[in-house]
């Protein structure tokens, strides 16, 4: 009779140890999932609050400067997210070719200099080299917000 009680006691203790291990593992995984959801929600929130609008005049002769071989693009921050005025949050594609950060200069108009706030205009000067006459296209992406600007060079 005592041997049955001892074997039941051993099985009970073993089941408690296994249950504690399972609870520890599940708790760790729940914490990881929670951290991932929190990080993703912060990124999504930033993307939602970001909104920019290209305000350059496509019909203006000031878009492409053939002397410096640059394109000037005026972009207004119309969202609530404050952005870096150095253009580091932007991805620019000109006529299907990616433009690296070394080929882009920015000038902030109307801002404090340390951030690109709502209503401020950021001037992108993009070194594109010599371009052919005809239609050209700039695809600008800032924190997931995409804008397209098309102009004609004659």
Protein Blocks (a to p, Z undefined) as FASTA:
>chain_A
ZZmmmmmmmmmmmmmmmmmmmmmmmmmmmmmmmmmmmmmmmmmmmmmmpccddfbdfkbc
klpcfklopacdddddfbfbdcdfklpmpccdeehiacdfklpccddehiaolaccehia
cdddddebjadeddddddddeehiacddddddZZ
